[in-house]
Amino acid sequence: MTTNKSHTRGRPRRFDPEAAVATAQRLFHERGYDAVSVADVNDALGINPPSFYAAFGSKVGLYQRVLDHWTDTEAIPLADILRPDVPVADALAAMLEEAARRYASDPAARGCLVLEGTRCNDRGAREAARALNLGAEDFIRAYVAARHPEVADKVTDFVSTTMSGLSAKARTGHALSRLLTTARLAASALTQVLPA
């Protein structure tokens, strides 16, 4: 006797890897990369270590997936804000305000996941976060250089430093109002360097 049912070997996966990435993103954002162990991730996902390693390879492998997910879902939409039809100083001001809002939006997971990741102890995770951060800086630099090439490097450094500071202050509990005040003060400095 034969049946049309197909049988698969082994146990079926007990979790959805994409949902697992979103859960891990939350853990990394709330606690920071260094404070989250593989055991913490396994507990949060309800899986065992072999399932974790089969799905992600390593903690750094999971973190890279988290960073990719973050980029697709929660990163500041630079291309939408830094538009060629907007004066550069105005666009950068809007970007800084958007950063302040995003960094303060979730009291349990404040700051920027990527910026905070650039300071973690694990070299692989730190380099993964750093690569994304440098990519964002390159995007900003190219945007500024298209109209103000003579100041593109120093403006990019200023904006990047401001964003790092906003993220750090958000992590330590600064309210949105304080972050926005800082973003607006930085924006006023940009208008001095970037004529309309």
Secondary structure in CASP SS format (residue, H / E / C, confidence):
PFRMAT SS
TARGET T0000
AUTHOR 0000-0000-0000
METHOD secondary structure of the structure
MODEL  1
M C 1.00
T C 1.00
T C 1.00
N C 1.00
K C 1.00
S C 1.00
H C 1.00
T C 1.00
R C 1.00
G C 1.00
R C 1.00
P C 1.00
R C 1.00
R C 1.00
F C 1.00
D C 1.00
P H 1.00
E H 1.00
A H 1.00
A H 1.00
V H 1.00
A H 1.00
T H 1.00
A H 1.00
Q H 1.00
R H 1.00
L H 1.00
F H 1.00
H H 1.00
E H 1.00
R H 1.00
G C 1.00
Y H 1.00
D H 1.00
A H 1.00
V C 1.00
S C 1.00
V H 1.00
A H 1.00
D H 1.00
V H 1.00
N H 1.00
D H 1.00
A H 1.00
L H 1.00
G C 1.00
I C 1.00
N C 1.00
P H 1.00
P H 1.00
S H 1.00
F H 1.00
Y H 1.00
A H 1.00
A H 1.00
F H 1.00
G C 1.00
S C 1.00
K H 1.00
V H 1.00
G H 1.00
L H 1.00
Y H 1.00
Q H 1.00
R H 1.00
V H 1.00
L H 1.00
D H 1.00
H H 1.00
W H 1.00
T H 1.00
D H 1.00
T H 1.00
E C 1.00
A C 1.00
I C 1.00
P C 1.00
L H 1.00
A H 1.00
D H 1.00
I H 1.00
L C 1.00
R C 1.00
P C 1.00
D C 1.00
V C 1.00
P C 1.00
V H 1.00
A H 1.00
D H 1.00
A H 1.00
L H 1.00
A H 1.00
A H 1.00
M H 1.00
L H 1.00
E H 1.00
E H 1.00
A H 1.00
A H 1.00
R H 1.00
R H 1.00
Y H 1.00
A H 1.00
S C 1.00
D C 1.00
P C 1.00
A C 1.00
A C 1.00
R C 1.00
G C 1.00
C C 1.00
L H 1.00
V H 1.00
L H 1.00
E H 1.00
G H 1.00
T C 1.00
R C 1.00
C C 1.00
N C 1.00
D C 1.00
R H 1.00
G H 1.00
A H 1.00
R H 1.00
E H 1.00
A H 1.00
A H 1.00
R H 1.00
A H 1.00
L H 1.00
N H 1.00
L H 1.00
G H 1.00
A H 1.00
E H 1.00
D H 1.00
F H 1.00
I H 1.00
R H 1.00
A H 1.00
Y H 1.00
V H 1.00
A H 1.00
A C 1.00
R C 1.00
H C 1.00
P H 1.00
E H 1.00
V H 1.00
A H 1.00
D H 1.00
K H 1.00
V H 1.00
T H 1.00
D H 1.00
F H 1.00
V H 1.00
S H 1.00
T H 1.00
T H 1.00
M H 1.00
S H 1.00
G H 1.00
L H 1.00
S H 1.00
A H 1.00
K H 1.00
A H 1.00
R H 1.00
T C 1.00
G C 1.00
H C 1.00
A C 1.00
L H 1.00
S H 1.00
R H 1.00
L H 1.00
L H 1.00
T H 1.00
T H 1.00
A H 1.00
R H 1.00
L H 1.00
A H 1.00
A H 1.00
S H 1.00
A H 1.00
L H 1.00
T H 1.00
Q H 1.00
V H 1.00
L C 1.00
P C 1.00
A C 1.00
END
